[in-house]
Amino acid sequence: MNIQQNKAKPACGASRREFLTMAAAGVLAAPTAARSAAPGAGSKPNIIVILTDDQGYGDVGYQGLKDVPTPNMDSIARNGVQFTDGHVSCPVCSPTRAGLMTGRYQHRFGHEFNPGPPNNAEPEFGLPLSQITLADLLKQAGYATGMVGKWHLGLQPQFHPLKRGFDEYFGFLHGAHDYLDAKRDPANLILRGTEPVDEKEYLTDAFTREAVAFIEKHKSRPFFLYLTYNAIHTPMQAVQKYLDRFKDVAVKNRQIHNAMLSALDDGIGAVLAKLREAGIEENTLVFFLSDNGGPTPTNTSSNAPLRGYKGQLYEGGHRVPFALQWKAKIKGGQVVGELVSALDILPTALAAAGADIPRDRPMDGVNLLPYLLGEKTGAPHEVLVWRQGDRRAVRKGHWKWIEGETTETELYDLSKDISESNNLAAQHPEKVKELAAAFEKWNAEMVPPLWKTQRAAGARAAKKAAKKAAGKK
């Protein structure tokens, strides 16, 4: 692994038949497991995953943001590790979360697209019950498990966080939410557990409040907190105290973006401060990342210096702010330039906890701890792959191959062209062939999507509803 110390600049799969059998059964498979060794002695660490929403690669101070201070996000990179080539497994929300929570490419179990909107969501739209989550595994290992924020892995009761390994839940189940009016979307209410609540506080602040309360409640035992802010996802809304910090910003959407990002950074700061106050910061493993690249045309987020944005397979769609800290174990100030993935969070967290790793299914994430502790060298991943319908991409080292974003095959050397502006496919046909073959090898282990695009899913549900209504006449 290429690790620098500086000032923090910027396997074989289950068959389709096996998959369908598991999915049809609708049960949570109990893993046969191998014990993964936790590094060093001492008590189990607390584990926090902070997942932001639609925050671009350049939307954080330690990666070049100038007009919004982000001291708390920056502190995680400064006190731990900044991954400059950190990726999520999809350029949109729900599939990324499915991959993160399972440590597996979501294509292995058909969760390739976002599910439909709340009023059109069909019963099968959600993380398949055959999949084991990080919360399931840490709960089995004796952790208190809590989630605060956006779920986006299914609306039906069987997909609820309390059925997927979490002891406590506060948040909303679908993909976006009003920040100012908890009841604006009656199909997607704010819930405590399974009960709706009439939340009055600005939603980012409410999620921070609940996260801090969870830490206070469980500070005397190992806990896992999955804190999934919906900021800076639309709708673009902020309260006056945050807007006042950016009075001189003339473009209204940019002012709101800056205010939302500032509120988000404050919230992360409050969580870190609570860990310090409770005396447990040193032994808490904190992951920080965004669920996909920023949707620049919508919220003015920045993916600089990368090309593209949310929903695209250019680097700006899936290379994200990504950092972690564990002060008791991992030396701060590390900058890692090798390929890493959100899929790595599950095996890394389990290794830190000394918890069991499922052995009854292929796992695609890699335990990063040996690389960060100097026990292993080289790259955690030789290859990372993306697929959304007819679009596909492969990273192998600094080479990037893309099909489907345009009518042309695209090949980029990111070591010289991080902005993917100089297509080298014609000059390097052998490299195109090599990366295309890597995709096909990977693709042979995956399954077709359980549902298609969000738009298609909504149309199918609407057609069903119309047919049902016609039958009642």
C-alpha positions in Angstrom: 0.0 0.0 0.0 1.3 3.4 -1.0 1.1 5.3 2.4 2.5 8.8 2.8 2.8 10.9 5.9 2.0 14.5 5.1 -0.3 17.4 5.9 -3.3 15.6 4.5 -3.7 17.0 1.0 -5.7 16.5 -1.3 -13.9 -14.5 -5.7 -15.9 -17.0 -6.7 -19.7 -16.3 -6.5 -22.9 -18.2 -5.8 -24.7 -19.4 -8.8 -28.0 -17.8 -10.0 -29.9 -20.9 -8.9 -28.4 -20.6 -5.4 -29.2 -16.9 -5.3 -32.8 -17.4 -6.3 -33.3 -20.2 -3.8 -32.0 -18.0 -1.0 -34.0 -15.0 -2.1 -37.2 -17.0 -2.4 -36.7 -18.4 1.1 -36.7 -14.9 2.5 -34.6 -15.8 5.5 -31.5 -14.5 7.0 -28.8 -17.0 6.4 -26.8 -18.0 9.5 -23.1 -17.7 8.7 -20.6 -20.4 9.2 -17.7 -18.2 10.3 -14.0 -17.8 10.8 -12.7 -15.7 13.6 -10.7 -12.7 12.5 -8.0 -11.5 14.8 -8.4 -8.0 16.3 -5.1 -6.1 16.3 -3.5 -5.8 19.7 -4.9 -6.3 23.1 -7.5 -4.3 25.0 -11.3 -3.9 24.9 -13.3 -4.1 21.7 -13.5 -0.7 19.9 -16.7 1.2 19.4 -17.4 1.5 15.7 -19.1 4.5 14.0 -19.8 4.7 10.2 -20.6 8.3 9.2 -22.2 8.3 5.8 -23.0 11.6 4.1 -25.3 12.0 1.1 -24.3 13.5 -2.3 -21.1 15.1 -0.9 -18.6 15.5 -3.7 -15.0 14.6 -3.7 -14.0 18.2 -3.5 -16.6 19.1 -0.9 -14.2 18.8 2.1 -11.4 21.0 3.2 -8.7 18.3 3.2 -9.4 17.8 -0.5 -9.4 21.4 -1.6 -12.7 23.0 -0.6 -12.0 26.7 0.2 -15.3 28.5 0.7 -16.8 26.3 3.5 -14.7 25.4 6.6 -14.9 21.7 7.4 -12.6 21.4 10.5 -14.3 18.3 11.9 -14.3 16.3 8.7 -10.7 17.4 8.2 -9.8 16.2 11.7 -10.7 12.6 10.9 -8.3 12.6 8.0 -5.6 14.5 10.1 -6.0 12.2 13.1 -6.2 9.0 11.0 -6.1 8.1 7.3 -7.2 10.0 4.2 -7.9 7.7 1.2 -7.4 9.7 -1.9 -8.6 6.9 -4.2 -11.6 5.7 -2.1 -14.7 4.5 -3.9 -18.3 3.4 -3.4 -19.7 0.5 -5.4 -22.3 2.5 -7.2 -22.8 6.2 -8.2 -26.2 6.4 -6.6 -27.6 6.0 -3.1 -29.3 2.7 -2.4 -27.0 0.2 -4.2 -24.0 1.9 -2.5 -25.6 1.3 0.9 -26.4 -2.3 0.0 -22.8 -2.9 -0.8 -21.5 -1.1 2.3 -23.8 -3.0 4.7 -22.9 -6.4 3.3 -19.3 -6.1 2.3 -20.3 -7.6 -1.1 -20.9 -6.2 -4.5 -24.6 -5.6 -4.5 -24.8 -7.2 -8.0 -24.3 -10.5 -6.3 -27.9 -10.3 -5.0 -29.6 -8.1 -7.5 -29.6 -4.7 -5.7 -28.3 -2.8 -8.8 -30.7 0.2 -8.9 -32.5 2.5 -6.6 -35.9 1.3 -5.6 -39.0 3.2 -6.6 -40.5 6.2 -4.8 -42.4 5.6 -1.6 -45.9 5.7 -3.1 -44.9 3.2 -5.8 -42.5 0.9 -4.0 -43.3 -2.8 -4.5 -42.9 -5.3 -1.6 -39.7 -6.8 -3.1 -37.8 -3.5 -3.3 -35.3 -3.7 -0.6 -32.0 -5.4 0.6 -32.8 -9.1 0.1 -33.4 -11.0 3.4 -30.8 -13.5 2.3 -28.1 -10.9 3.0 -26.3 -10.5 6.3 -25.6 -7.0 7.4 -22.7 -5.4 9.4 -25.2 -4.7 12.1 -26.3 -8.4 12.3 -22.7 -9.5 12.7 -21.7 -6.9 15.3 -24.9 -7.6 17.3 -23.9 -11.3 17.3 -20.5 -10.2 18.6 -22.1 -8.4 21.6 -22.3 -4.9 20.3 -25.2 -2.5 21.0 -26.3 -1.5 17.5 -28.0 1.7 16.5 -28.8 3.6 13.3 -29.6 7.3 12.9 -30.6 8.8 9.5 -31.5 7.7 6.0 -32.0 3.9 5.4 -33.0 3.5 1.7 -32.8 -0.3 1.8 -36.5 -1.0 1.8 -39.8 0.4 3.0 -41.7 -2.7 3.9 -41.7 -4.1 7.5 -39.4 -7.0 6.7 -36.7 -4.6 5.5 -36.8 -2.2 8.5 -33.5 -1.5 10.2 -34.8 -3.2 13.4 -35.2 -6.4 11.4 -31.7 -6.0 9.9 -29.5 -6.1 13.0 -30.2 -2.7 14.6 -31.4 -2.5 18.2 -32.4 1.2 17.8 -33.4 3.4 14.9 -34.3 7.0 14.3 -34.6 8.3 10.8 -36.5 7.8 7.6 -36.7 4.8 5.3 -36.6 6.2 1.8 -34.1 8.3 -0.3 -34.8 11.9 0.6 -36.6 14.0 3.1 -37.7 17.5 3.9 -35.3 19.1 6.4 -37.8 21.5 7.9 -41.2 19.7 7.9 -41.2 16.2 9.3 -44.7 15.5 8.0 -44.4 16.9 4.4 -44.1 13.4 3.0 -46.7 11.1 4.7 -45.3 8.1 2.9 -41.8 8.7 4.3 -42.2 9.9 7.9 -39.5 10.3 10.5 -39.6 7.2 12.7 -38.3 6.3 16.2 -38.2 2.6 15.9 -41.4 2.0 13.9 -43.4 4.9 15.3 -43.7 8.2 13.5 -42.5 11.3 15.4 -43.3 15.0 14.8 -39.7 16.2 14.6 -39.4 20.0 15.0 -35.6 20.4 14.7 -33.7 21.0 11.5 -33.2 17.4 10.4 -29.4 17.5 10.2 -29.4 18.8 13.8 -31.9 16.2 14.9 -29.8 13.4 13.6 -26.8 14.8 15.4 -28.8 15.0 18.6 -29.9 11.4 18.3 -26.4 10.2 17.5 -25.0 12.0 20.6 -27.8 10.5 22.8 -27.0 7.0 21.5 -23.3 7.4 22.4 -24.2 8.7 25.9 -26.6 5.7 26.4 -24.1 3.1 25.4 -20.7 4.6 26.3 -20.0 1.9 28.9 -20.1 -1.0 26.4 -19.0 -1.6 22.8 -21.4 -0.1 20.3 -21.9 0.3 16.6 -23.5 3.5 15.3 -24.5 3.8 11.6 -25.0 7.6 11.2 -26.4 8.3 7.8 -27.0 12.0 7.3 -29.1 13.0 4.3 -27.2 16.2 3.9 -26.3 17.5 1.4 -29.0 15.8 -0.7 -31.9 17.8 -2.0 -34.2 19.5 -1.1 -31.9 22.4 -0.7 -32.9 23.7 2.7 -31.1 25.3 5.7 -32.1 27.3 8.7 -31.1 30.9 9.2 -28.3 30.3 11.7 -26.4 28.3 9.1 -27.3 30.6 6.2 -26.0 33.6 8.2 -22.5 32.1 8.0 -22.6 32.7 4.2 -24.3 36.0 3.8 -21.9 37.2 1.0 -22.6 34.2 -1.3 -24.6 35.7 -4.2 -25.8 32.4 -5.8 -28.7 31.2 -3.6 -28.3 27.5 -4.2 -24.6 27.8 -3.4 -25.4 29.7 -0.2 -27.8 26.9 0.8 -25.3 24.2 -0.1 -22.6 25.9 2.0 -25.0 26.2 4.9 -26.1 22.6 4.7 -22.4 21.4 4.5 -21.5 23.6 7.5 -24.4 22.2 9.5 -23.2 18.7 8.6 -19.6 19.5 9.7 -21.0 20.9 13.0 -22.9 17.6 13.5 -19.8 15.5 13.0 -17.9 17.7 15.4 -20.6 17.2 18.0 -20.3 13.4 17.6 -16.5 13.5 18.0 -16.8 15.9 20.9 -19.1 13.5 22.7 -16.6 10.6 22.2 -13.9 12.8 23.8 -16.2 13.9 26.7 -17.1 10.2 27.4 -13.4 9.2 27.4 -13.9 6.8 24.5 -12.5 8.6 21.5 -9.2 6.8 21.5 -10.8 3.4 21.2 -13.5 4.3 18.7 -13.0 3.4 15.0 -14.7 6.1 12.9 -15.3 5.8 9.2 -16.3 8.9 7.2 -17.4 8.9 3.6 -20.1 10.0 1.1 -22.5 7.6 -0.6 -21.7 8.8 -4.1 -20.3 11.8 -5.9 -21.9 15.2 -5.8 -24.8 16.0 -8.2 -23.2 19.3 -9.2 -26.0 20.6 -11.4 -28.5 20.1 -8.6 -26.7 21.2 -5.4 -23.5 22.9 -6.6 -21.4 20.3 -5.0 -17.8 19.9 -6.2 -16.1 16.8 -7.4 -12.9 18.7 -8.5 -10.6 17.7 -9.9 -12.6 14.7 -11.1 -14.8 14.4 -14.2 -18.5 13.7 -13.8 -21.0 13.6 -10.9 -23.6 11.4 -9.2 -25.1 8.8 -11.5 -22.1 8.6 -13.8 -19.3 6.1 -14.0 -16.6 8.7 -14.4 -14.5 9.1 -11.2 -16.7 12.0 -10.0 -19.6 9.6 -9.7 -18.0 7.1 -7.3 -14.7 8.4 -6.0 -15.7 10.1 -2.7 -14.3 11.7 0.4 -13.2 8.7 2.5 -11.3 8.8 5.8 -11.0 6.9 9.1 -9.5 7.3 12.5 -8.8 4.9 15.4 -6.4 6.8 17.6 -5.6 3.9 19.9 -4.4 1.7 17.0 -3.8 3.6 13.7 -1.1 6.3 13.3 -2.6 9.6 12.2 -1.6 11.7 9.2 -1.5 8.8 6.8 -2.5 9.5 3.1 -3.3 6.3 1.2 -3.3 6.4 -2.6 -4.2 2.8 -3.4 -7.7 1.7 -4.4 -10.0 1.1 -1.5 -13.8 0.7 -1.4 -16.8 1.1 0.9 -17.0 -2.7 0.6 -14.0 -2.8 2.9 -15.8 -1.2 5.8 -17.5 -4.5 6.9 -14.4 -6.7 7.0 -12.3 -3.9 8.6 -14.9 -3.3 11.3 -15.3 -7.0 12.0 -11.5 -7.5 12.3 -11.3 -4.6 14.7 -14.1 -6.1 16.8 -12.7 -9.6 16.6 -16.0 -10.6 15.2 -17.0 -13.4 12.9 -16.7 -13.1 9.1 -19.3 -15.1 7.0 -17.7 -18.0 5.2 -20.9 -19.2 3.4 -20.8 -16.6 0.7 -18.2 -14.6 -1.4 -17.1 -11.4 0.3 -15.6 -8.7 -1.8 -14.4 -6.2 0.8 -10.9 -6.3 2.2 -9.7 -5.9 5.8 -7.7 -2.7 5.6 -6.1 -2.9 9.1 -3.0 -4.9 8.2 -2.2 -2.3 5.5 -2.7 0.6 7.9 -0.7 -1.0 10.6 2.2 -1.8 8.4 1.7 -5.6 8.5 1.0 -5.8 4.7 2.2 -3.9 1.7 0.8 -3.4 -1.7 -2.8 -2.6 -2.9 -5.9 -4.0 -1.1 -7.6 -4.2 -4.5 -6.1 -5.0 -7.8 -9.4 -4.3 -9.5 -12.6 -2.5 -8.8 -15.7 -2.8 -11.0 -19.0 -0.9 -11.5 -22.1 -1.9 -13.4 -25.4 -0.1 -13.8 -27.5 -1.7 -16.6 -25.6 -1.3 -19.9 -23.0 0.9 -18.4 -19.8 -0.6 -16.9 -16.4 0.5 -15.7 -13.2 -1.1 -14.4 -10.3 0.4 -12.4 -7.1 -1.6 -12.5 -4.4 0.5 -10.8 -4.3 3.8 -12.5 -6.1 2.6 -15.7 -9.8 3.2 -16.1 -12.0 1.6 -18.7 -15.6 2.7 -19.4 -18.4 1.5 -21.7 -21.8 3.0 -22.0 -21.4 6.5 -20.8 -20.9 7.6 -24.5 -21.1 5.7 -27.8 -17.3 5.2 -27.6 -15.2 2.8 -25.6 -13.2 5.0 -23.1 -9.8 4.4 -21.5 -7.9 6.8 -19.3 -4.5 6.8 -17.5 -5.5 8.5 -14.2 -1.9 8.8 -13.2 -1.5 11.5 -15.9 -5.1 12.4 -16.5 -7.2 12.4 -13.3 -9.9 14.4 -15.0 -10.5 11.7 -17.7 -10.2 14.1 -20.5 -7.8 12.2 -22.9 -9.4 9.0 -24.2 -6.5 6.5 -24.9 -8.6 3.6 -26.2 -7.3 3.8 -29.7 -3.7 4.0 -28.6 -3.9 1.1 -26.2 -6.2 -1.6 -27.6 -4.4 -4.3 -25.5 -5.3 -2.4 -22.3 -8.9 -2.1 -23.4 -9.0 -5.8 -24.0 -7.4 -6.6 -20.6 -9.9 -4.4 -18.7 -12.9 -5.6 -20.7 -11.8 -9.2 -19.9 -11.6 -8.3 -16.2 -15.2 -7.0 -16.3 -16.4 -10.2 -18.0 -14.7 -12.4 -15.4 -16.3 -10.4 -12.6 -19.7 -10.1 -14.4 -19.9 -13.9 -14.7 -20.2 -14.1 -10.9 -23.0 -11.6 -10.7 -26.8 -11.9 -11.1 -29.3 -9.8 -13.1 -31.0 -6.9 -11.2 -34.1 -7.8 -9.1 -35.7 -4.6 -10.4 -34.7 -2.0 -13.1 -34.4 1.7 -12.9 -36.3 3.8 -10.4 -38.4 5.2 -13.2 -39.2 1.7 -14.6 -40.0 0.5 -11.1 -42.4 3.3 -10.5 -44.1 2.8 -13.9 -44.6 -0.9 -13.2 -46.1 -0.2 -9.8 -48.4 2.5 -11.3 -49.5 0.0 -14.0 -50.4 -2.6 -11.3 -52.4 0.0 -9.3 -54.3 1.1 -12.4 -55.1 -2.6 -13.2 -56.3 -3.1 -9.6 -58.4 0.0 -9.7 -60.0 -1.0 -13.0 -60.9 -4.4 -11.6 -62.9 -2.8 -8.8 -65.1 -0.8 -11.2 
